[in-house]
Amino acid sequence: MVGLARDAIKRRLPRTVKAVDGIIAPSPDTSFVLANFDPYLRTGATFRSGTTGEGFEPEDAMSLRPEHARLLSGLPGPLSTKLFANTKPMRLAAGEILFRAGASDDGCYRVEDGLLKVTIISGSGAERILTFLGLGAIVGELSIIDGQPRSATVVAVRDAKVSFLSRADFEAFAERHPEVYKSLVRLLAQRLRETDAVIAASSFLSLKGRVARTMLELAGHFGQEVAPGRVVIRQKIGQNDLAAMAGIARENVTRVLNDWQRHKVVSRLSGYYCLENKAQLEHQIVSELLAVGS
């Protein structure tokens, strides 16, 4: 898959980037490179327009729309609505664990309010954040399908409300609506493709490229465009979490962010990061991907 993506990028190179004073510069087809190499970074897909200038909407008013191909989250609207029609609600306090990796419980949860993070912990205790999940996201669905223990730990980043669906209820629903399996097969194939792309991106990107990818992913989840090319990430994310998402040391994240702040690429105010020049972060990734195999 990586080879195919690389070939596609190179075929489109003349229309995708142009050199200005020796630097890779923006062009309208930049999104082609990001989308074909890393589907998590489809540019322009999730940013919400806000007021131009410094103002933006309150955090709780934002529509948090996760872009990862989570299986049950991708079901057609009517099916998803029926599936969770009679689920049980539960509340989580900030920092509370929804479930741990290795646990044998077999239900899944839909986020009704708040924010969760999905993490894995190494033997040495190092944390890697796989993703953040907001309103409408479904987590834990793999255990519903295969009955195996949890593959990751899920923690509430802030107070949250979720709805619980048991495996028994899912199987009863699938018997009444067998079309759910057709949707699941398609979504499973999509998840495999996206996993390949993420592995490739992690293998080829530099430290700065990984931080750029992480910032763009967060902007894709929780970004509000307050001016052309200027996006506020409407969640407070610390550098430890950024490092855990990017899979690099916190010191490296600090060094990269300090450099970007000096060059007015990224800013931070009251704990919120703002991408002052989203295009430059995109081109950081594009330039590195285009260099692969060149």
C-alpha positions as CSV (number, residue, x, y, z in Angstrom):
1,M,0.0,0.0,0.0
2,V,2.8,2.4,0.9
3,G,4.3,1.8,-2.6
4,L,1.0,2.6,-4.3
5,A,0.5,5.7,-2.3
6,R,4.1,6.9,-3.0
7,D,3.6,6.2,-6.8
8,A,0.3,8.1,-6.8
9,I,2.0,11.1,-5.0
10,K,4.8,11.2,-7.5
11,R,2.5,11.0,-10.4
12,R,0.7,14.1,-9.1
13,L,3.8,15.9,-8.0
14,P,3.9,18.6,-10.7
15,R,0.3,19.7,-9.7
16,T,0.7,19.1,-6.0
17,V,3.7,21.2,-5.0
18,K,5.9,23.9,-6.5
19,A,9.3,25.2,-5.3
20,V,9.5,28.8,-4.2
21,D,13.0,29.8,-3.2
22,G,13.9,26.2,-2.6
23,I,11.0,25.6,-0.3
24,I,8.0,23.4,-1.0
25,A,5.1,25.7,-1.2
26,P,1.3,25.3,-1.0
27,S,-1.0,24.4,-3.9
28,P,-4.6,23.4,-4.1
29,D,-3.7,19.7,-4.4
30,T,-1.8,19.4,-1.1
31,S,-4.8,17.6,0.4
32,F,-4.4,14.8,-2.3
33,V,-1.0,13.9,-0.8
34,L,-2.3,13.8,2.8
35,A,-5.5,12.0,2.0
36,N,-3.8,9.3,-0.1
37,F,-0.9,8.7,2.2
38,D,-2.7,9.2,5.6
39,P,-6.5,9.2,5.6
40,Y,-6.6,10.6,9.1
41,L,-5.4,13.9,7.7
42,R,-8.0,14.7,5.0
43,T,-7.7,18.5,5.0
44,G,-10.7,20.6,5.3
45,A,-13.0,17.7,6.3
46,T,-13.9,18.7,9.8
47,F,-13.0,22.3,10.6
48,R,-15.9,24.4,11.7
49,S,-16.0,28.0,10.8
50,G,-16.3,30.4,13.7
51,T,-16.1,34.2,14.0
52,T,-13.2,35.8,12.3
53,G,-10.6,37.1,14.7
54,E,-10.0,36.1,18.3
55,G,-13.5,35.0,19.3
56,F,-14.7,31.4,19.2
57,E,-17.6,29.3,20.6
58,P,-17.6,27.8,24.1
59,E,-16.0,24.4,24.3
60,D,-19.1,22.4,25.1
61,A,-20.9,23.9,22.1
62,M,-18.4,22.5,19.6
63,S,-19.4,19.5,17.5
64,L,-16.7,17.0,18.2
65,R,-16.6,14.6,15.2
66,P,-14.0,11.9,15.4
67,E,-12.6,11.0,11.9
68,H,-11.2,7.6,12.7
69,A,-12.9,4.6,11.1
70,R,-14.4,3.2,14.3
71,L,-16.5,0.3,13.3
72,L,-20.0,0.9,14.8
73,S,-19.6,4.7,14.5
74,G,-19.6,4.2,10.7
75,L,-22.9,2.4,10.5
76,P,-25.7,4.1,8.5
77,G,-27.5,6.7,10.6
78,P,-30.8,4.8,11.0
79,L,-29.1,1.6,12.0
80,S,-26.9,3.3,14.6
81,T,-30.0,5.1,16.1
82,K,-31.9,1.9,16.4
83,L,-28.9,0.1,17.9
84,F,-28.5,2.5,20.7
85,A,-32.1,3.3,21.3
86,N,-32.4,1.4,24.6
87,T,-28.9,1.5,26.0
88,K,-28.0,2.3,29.6
89,P,-26.4,5.7,30.4
90,M,-23.5,6.1,32.7
91,R,-21.3,9.0,33.8
92,L,-17.5,9.2,34.2
93,A,-15.6,11.8,36.2
94,A,-12.4,13.3,34.7
95,G,-9.6,10.8,35.1
96,E,-11.9,7.8,35.6
97,I,-11.1,4.6,33.7
98,L,-13.9,3.3,31.5
99,F,-12.1,0.0,31.0
100,R,-8.5,-1.3,31.0
101,A,-6.6,-3.3,28.4
102,G,-7.0,-7.0,29.1
103,A,-10.4,-6.6,30.8
104,S,-12.9,-9.3,29.8
105,D,-16.1,-7.2,29.7
106,D,-17.8,-7.5,26.3
107,G,-19.9,-4.3,25.8
108,C,-19.3,-1.1,23.9
109,Y,-20.0,2.5,24.7
110,R,-21.1,5.6,22.7
111,V,-19.9,9.0,23.9
112,E,-22.9,11.3,24.6
113,D,-20.9,14.1,26.2
114,G,-17.4,14.8,27.3
115,L,-14.0,13.5,26.0
116,L,-12.3,10.1,26.2
117,K,-8.8,9.0,25.3
118,V,-7.7,5.6,24.1
119,T,-4.3,4.5,25.3
120,I,-1.9,1.6,25.5
121,I,0.8,1.3,28.2
122,S,4.2,-0.3,27.6
123,G,5.8,-2.7,30.1
124,S,8.0,0.2,31.3
125,G,4.9,2.3,32.0
126,A,5.1,4.7,29.0
127,E,1.8,5.8,27.6
128,R,0.9,6.0,23.9
129,I,-2.4,7.8,23.1
130,L,-4.1,6.2,20.1
131,T,-6.9,8.7,19.8
132,F,-9.3,11.1,21.5
133,L,-13.0,10.4,21.2
134,G,-15.8,13.0,21.5
135,L,-19.5,13.2,20.9
136,G,-21.0,10.3,18.9
137,A,-17.9,8.1,18.9
138,I,-18.2,4.4,19.8
139,V,-15.5,2.6,21.7
140,G,-15.0,-1.0,22.7
141,E,-16.8,-2.5,19.7
142,L,-14.1,-5.0,18.9
143,S,-15.0,-7.0,22.0
144,I,-18.6,-7.1,20.9
145,I,-17.6,-8.6,17.6
146,D,-14.9,-11.2,18.7
147,G,-15.5,-11.6,22.4
148,Q,-11.8,-11.1,23.2
149,P,-10.4,-9.0,26.0
150,R,-10.0,-5.2,25.6
151,S,-7.0,-4.2,23.4
152,A,-6.5,-0.8,25.0
153,T,-7.4,1.4,28.0
154,V,-10.0,4.1,27.8
155,V,-10.0,7.1,30.2
156,A,-12.2,10.1,30.6
157,V,-10.2,13.3,29.9
158,R,-13.0,15.4,31.3
159,D,-16.4,14.6,32.8
160,A,-18.2,12.4,30.3
161,K,-21.5,10.6,29.7
162,V,-21.6,7.3,27.7
163,S,-24.3,4.8,26.7
164,F,-23.6,1.1,27.2
165,L,-24.5,-1.6,24.7
166,S,-23.9,-5.3,25.7
167,R,-22.7,-8.0,23.3
168,A,-26.0,-9.9,23.9
169,D,-28.0,-6.8,22.8
170,F,-25.8,-6.3,19.8
171,E,-26.3,-9.9,18.7
172,A,-30.0,-9.7,19.2
173,F,-30.1,-6.5,17.1
174,A,-28.0,-8.1,14.3
175,E,-30.4,-11.0,14.1
176,R,-33.3,-8.6,13.4
177,H,-31.1,-6.4,11.1
178,P,-28.7,-8.7,9.3
179,E,-27.7,-5.8,7.0
180,V,-25.5,-4.6,9.9
181,Y,-22.9,-7.3,9.0
182,K,-22.5,-6.0,5.4
183,S,-21.7,-2.6,6.9
184,L,-19.2,-4.1,9.3
185,V,-17.3,-5.9,6.6
186,R,-16.9,-2.7,4.7
187,L,-15.8,-0.8,7.8
188,L,-13.3,-3.5,8.8
189,A,-11.7,-3.3,5.4
190,Q,-11.5,0.5,5.8
191,R,-9.9,0.2,9.2
192,L,-7.2,-2.2,7.8
193,R,-6.4,0.3,5.1
194,E,-6.1,3.1,7.5
195,T,-4.0,1.1,9.9
196,D,-1.5,0.5,7.0
197,A,-1.4,4.2,6.3
198,V,-0.8,5.1,9.9
199,I,2.1,2.6,10.2
200,A,3.6,4.0,7.0
201,A,3.3,7.6,8.2
202,S,4.9,6.7,11.6
203,S,7.8,5.0,9.8
204,F,8.6,7.8,7.4
205,L,8.0,11.0,9.3
206,S,10.6,12.8,11.3
207,L,10.1,14.1,14.8
208,K,8.8,17.4,13.5
209,G,6.6,15.6,11.0
210,R,5.1,13.4,13.7
211,V,4.2,16.5,15.8
212,A,2.7,18.2,12.8
213,R,0.6,15.1,12.1
214,T,-0.6,15.0,15.7
215,M,-1.5,18.7,15.7
216,L,-3.4,18.3,12.5
217,E,-5.2,15.2,13.8
218,L,-6.3,17.1,16.9
219,A,-7.4,20.0,14.7
220,G,-9.4,17.6,12.6
221,H,-11.2,16.3,15.7
222,F,-11.6,19.5,17.6
223,G,-10.6,22.4,15.4
224,Q,-12.5,25.6,14.8
225,E,-11.3,27.8,12.0
226,V,-11.4,31.4,13.4
227,A,-9.7,33.0,10.3
228,P,-8.5,31.6,6.9
229,G,-5.7,29.1,7.7
230,R,-6.0,29.8,11.5
231,V,-7.5,26.9,13.5
232,V,-8.0,26.8,17.3
233,I,-8.0,23.3,18.9
234,R,-10.9,23.5,21.3
235,Q,-9.5,21.1,23.8
236,K,-6.8,21.7,26.3
237,I,-4.0,19.2,25.4
238,G,-0.8,19.0,27.4
239,Q,2.6,18.3,26.0
240,N,2.7,14.9,27.8
241,D,-0.4,14.0,25.8
242,L,1.0,15.4,22.6
243,A,4.1,13.3,23.1
244,A,2.0,10.2,23.8
245,M,0.1,10.7,20.6
246,A,3.1,11.4,18.5
247,G,5.1,8.5,20.0
248,I,8.1,10.6,20.8
249,A,9.7,12.0,24.0
250,R,8.2,15.0,25.6
251,E,11.5,17.0,25.3
252,N,11.3,16.6,21.5
253,V,7.7,17.9,21.5
254,T,8.7,20.9,23.5
255,R,11.6,21.7,21.2
256,V,9.5,21.4,18.1
257,L,6.7,23.6,19.6
258,N,9.1,26.2,20.8
259,D,10.5,26.5,17.3
260,W,7.1,26.8,15.8
261,Q,6.0,29.4,18.3
262,R,9.1,31.5,17.5
263,H,8.2,31.3,13.8
264,K,4.5,32.0,14.5
265,V,3.4,28.6,13.1
266,V,1.7,27.6,16.4
267,S,0.6,29.6,19.4
268,R,-0.9,28.8,22.8
269,L,-3.3,30.9,24.9
270,S,-4.9,29.9,28.1
271,G,-4.0,26.2,27.5
272,Y,-5.5,26.1,24.0
273,Y,-3.2,25.5,21.0
274,C,-3.8,27.5,17.8
275,L,-2.5,26.5,14.4
276,E,-1.5,30.0,13.1
277,N,-0.4,28.5,9.8
278,K,-2.1,25.2,9.2
279,A,-0.8,25.0,5.6
280,Q,2.8,25.0,6.8
281,L,2.2,22.0,9.0
282,E,0.5,20.2,6.1
283,H,3.5,21.0,3.9
284,Q,5.9,19.8,6.5
285,I,4.3,16.3,6.1
286,V,3.9,16.5,2.4
287,S,7.6,17.4,1.9
288,E,8.7,14.5,4.0
289,L,6.4,12.0,2.3
290,L,7.5,13.2,-1.2
291,A,11.1,12.6,-0.1
292,V,10.4,8.9,0.7
293,G,12.2,6.8,-1.9
294,S,13.3,9.8,-4.0
